[in-house]
Amino acid sequence: MWHGTLAQPPEAVADAASLLSDDERARAARFHFERDRRRYIAGRAQLRLLLARYAGGRAEALDFDYGAFDKPFLAGAELHFNVSHSAETLLIAVTRAGEVGVDVEVLGRDLAREQIAERFFSPREVAVLRALPFETQGTAFLTCWTRKEAFIKARGDGLSLALDSFDVTLAPGQPVALERTAWSQDEPRKWCLTDLSDTDAGYVAAVAVKSTRALAIGRHELPGLKQALSEQENR
């Protein structure tokens, strides 16, 4: 697991834009706000630079294909990856173990006070959430949300999989797990969920990997974009 930031120097972002494909640059141009445009370029460039270290070759030469719900993958590479960002926090998961999904949400707005959980979570998850002390419900809500999003992203289902069709653990002190799916009793045993939250750094996060065994998730810091560009040139 790689942690980084989308807050990169403007000159580094400008240089990194050359790494993007034509369709990525076109997408960047469609952002209305310059801040969002820079963040998109910074995120895609850091993803390309990181994957090039795993797969070999040049970052700009990587060729992405896309699944039914636009989940990217590298054609011909036995490498699974997924990206999530919230505000300026960036997480990139890379593994050869199996399909992977990651999700991150920065702490801030207390969504637990709204009725989002009642609209989207399963009845079991809502009951666990509302039984917690009120002051812990905000973080628990994001814990549930990121674990569910990581699972959906790993499966590549997009919005086609209802959030209330499966249960994850969310209470403090509970083991991190996919507890139930509506479509299969065996499905939970096929997945490894890991909590990646760092409340001191201001975010809640989770990663889901399709694996029948427990995985040790290493945590690493991405170099700054300027440094990463220099390292590629020196390889």
C-alpha positions in Angstrom: 0.0 0.0 0.0 1.4 3.4 -1.0 0.4 6.7 0.6 1.0 10.0 -1.1 -0.5 13.5 -1.7 -2.0 15.2 -4.7 -0.6 18.5 -3.4 2.4 18.7 -5.7 4.4 21.7 -7.0 2.8 23.2 -10.1 6.0 22.9 -12.1 6.2 19.1 -11.3 2.6 18.7 -12.3 3.2 20.5 -15.6 6.2 18.2 -16.3 4.2 15.1 -15.3 1.4 15.8 -17.7 3.6 14.5 -20.5 3.3 11.0 -18.9 -0.4 10.8 -19.5 -2.1 9.3 -22.5 -4.2 11.4 -24.9 -7.4 10.3 -23.3 -6.1 11.1 -19.8 -5.0 14.6 -20.9 -8.4 15.1 -22.5 -10.1 14.1 -19.3 -7.9 16.5 -17.3 -8.9 19.3 -19.6 -12.5 18.7 -18.8 -12.2 19.7 -15.2 -13.7 23.1 -14.5 -11.4 24.1 -11.7 -7.6 24.3 -12.0 -7.2 22.7 -8.6 -9.1 19.6 -9.7 -7.1 19.4 -13.0 -3.8 19.5 -11.1 -4.9 16.8 -8.7 -6.0 14.5 -11.5 -2.7 14.9 -13.3 -0.8 14.4 -10.1 -2.7 11.3 -9.2 -2.5 9.7 -12.7 1.2 10.5 -13.0 2.1 9.0 -9.6 0.1 5.9 -10.5 2.0 5.5 -13.8 5.4 6.1 -12.2 4.7 3.6 -9.4 3.4 0.9 -11.8 6.4 1.4 -14.0 8.6 0.4 -11.1 6.7 -2.9 -10.7 6.1 -3.7 -14.4 9.3 -2.3 -15.8 9.5 0.2 -18.7 8.6 3.8 -18.9 5.6 5.3 -17.1 4.3 7.0 -20.3 4.4 3.7 -22.2 2.0 1.9 -19.9 -1.2 0.8 -21.7 -4.4 0.7 -19.6 -7.4 -1.4 -20.5 -10.7 -0.9 -18.7 -13.3 -3.3 -17.3 -17.1 -3.2 -17.6 -17.3 -0.4 -15.0 -14.1 1.4 -16.0 -11.8 -0.3 -13.5 -8.3 0.0 -15.1 -5.9 -2.8 -15.5 -2.6 -3.3 -17.3 -2.9 -5.5 -20.4 -0.7 -8.6 -20.2 0.6 -7.9 -16.6 -0.1 -10.1 -13.6 -0.4 -7.0 -11.5 -3.6 -5.8 -9.7 -3.9 -2.2 -8.6 -6.5 0.3 -7.4 -6.5 4.0 -6.5 -8.4 6.2 -4.2 -8.1 9.8 -3.1 -10.0 12.2 -0.9 -9.1 15.9 -0.9 -5.3 15.7 -1.2 -4.8 12.3 0.3 -3.8 9.6 -2.2 -3.7 5.8 -1.7 -2.5 3.3 -4.3 -2.8 -0.5 -3.7 -0.6 -2.8 -5.8 -0.5 -6.6 -5.4 -0.1 -9.8 -7.3 -2.3 -11.7 -4.8 -5.6 -11.0 -6.5 -8.2 -8.4 -7.4 -7.8 -5.3 -5.1 -9.8 -2.3 -4.2 -9.0 0.6 -1.9 -11.0 3.5 -0.5 -10.0 6.6 1.6 -12.1 9.3 3.1 -10.7 12.3 5.0 -12.2 13.1 8.4 -14.3 16.2 8.6 -18.0 16.4 7.9 -19.9 14.1 10.3 -22.1 12.1 7.9 -23.3 9.8 10.6 -25.7 12.6 11.7 -27.5 12.4 8.4 -29.6 9.5 7.2 -27.1 8.1 4.7 -26.5 5.0 6.7 -30.2 4.2 6.8 -30.5 4.7 3.0 -27.5 2.6 1.9 -26.2 0.3 4.7 -27.6 -3.0 5.6 -30.0 -3.2 8.6 -27.4 -5.1 10.5 -24.8 -2.4 9.9 -27.2 0.4 10.8 -28.1 -1.3 14.1 -24.4 -1.7 15.0 -23.6 1.9 14.0 -26.5 3.4 16.0 -25.7 1.3 19.1 -22.3 3.0 19.3 -21.7 6.1 21.5 -22.7 9.1 19.5 -19.3 10.7 19.5 -17.8 7.6 17.8 -20.4 7.2 15.1 -18.8 9.6 12.6 -15.6 7.6 12.3 -17.5 4.3 12.4 -19.7 5.5 9.5 -16.6 6.2 7.4 -15.1 2.8 8.6 -18.1 1.0 7.2 -18.3 3.2 4.0 -14.6 2.7 3.1 -14.7 -1.1 3.7 -17.8 -1.4 1.5 -16.4 0.8 -1.2 -13.1 -1.1 -1.2 -14.9 -4.4 -1.7 -17.1 -3.1 -4.5 -14.0 -1.6 -6.3 -12.1 -4.8 -5.9 -14.9 -6.7 -7.6 -15.2 -4.1 -10.3 -19.0 -3.9 -10.0 -19.3 -0.1 -9.9 -22.8 1.1 -8.9 -24.4 -2.2 -10.0 -23.8 -3.8 -6.5 -26.1 -2.5 -3.8 -24.4 -1.4 -0.6 -27.0 -3.1 1.5 -26.5 -6.5 -0.2 -23.5 -7.3 2.0 -22.2 -6.7 5.5 -18.8 -5.6 6.8 -17.7 -5.1 10.4 -17.4 -1.5 11.6 -17.4 -1.3 15.4 -14.2 -0.4 17.2 -12.3 -3.5 18.3 -14.1 -5.9 15.9 -11.9 -7.9 13.5 -12.0 -6.4 10.0 -14.1 -8.6 7.9 -16.6 -9.1 5.1 -19.3 -10.9 7.1 -22.1 -11.6 4.7 -23.2 -11.4 1.0 -26.7 -11.8 -0.2 -25.6 -13.9 -3.2 -23.2 -16.5 -1.6 -22.4 -17.9 1.8 -18.9 -18.7 0.5 -18.1 -15.2 -0.8 -16.8 -13.8 2.6 -14.1 -16.5 2.8 -12.7 -15.4 -0.5 -11.8 -11.9 0.6 -9.2 -10.3 2.9 -10.2 -6.9 4.3 -7.7 -4.6 6.0 -8.1 -1.3 7.8 -5.7 1.4 6.7 -7.0 4.2 8.7 -4.7 6.9 10.2 -6.8 9.2 12.2 -3.7 11.2 13.3 -3.2 11.9 9.6 -6.9 12.7 9.3 -8.3 9.9 7.2 -10.1 6.5 7.3 -9.3 3.9 4.7 -9.6 0.2 3.8 -8.3 -2.2 1.3 -10.0 -5.4 0.0 -8.0 -8.2 -1.7 -9.5 -11.3 -3.3 -7.5 -13.9 -1.3 -8.4 -16.9 0.9 -5.5 -16.3 3.2 -4.6 -13.4 5.5 -2.3 -10.9 3.9 0.3 -8.6 5.5 -0.2 -5.2 4.0 3.0 -3.2 3.8 2.7 0.5 4.0 5.0 2.8 2.0 5.3 6.5 1.3 5.3 7.7 -2.3 8.2 10.0 -3.2 7.3 13.5 -4.3 6.3 13.9 -7.9 9.5 15.8 -8.8 11.7 13.2 -7.2 9.8 10.3 -8.9 10.2 12.0 -12.3 13.9 12.4 -11.6 14.2 8.7 -10.5 12.6 7.5 -13.8 15.0 9.6 -15.8 18.0 8.1 -14.0 16.9 4.4 -14.3 
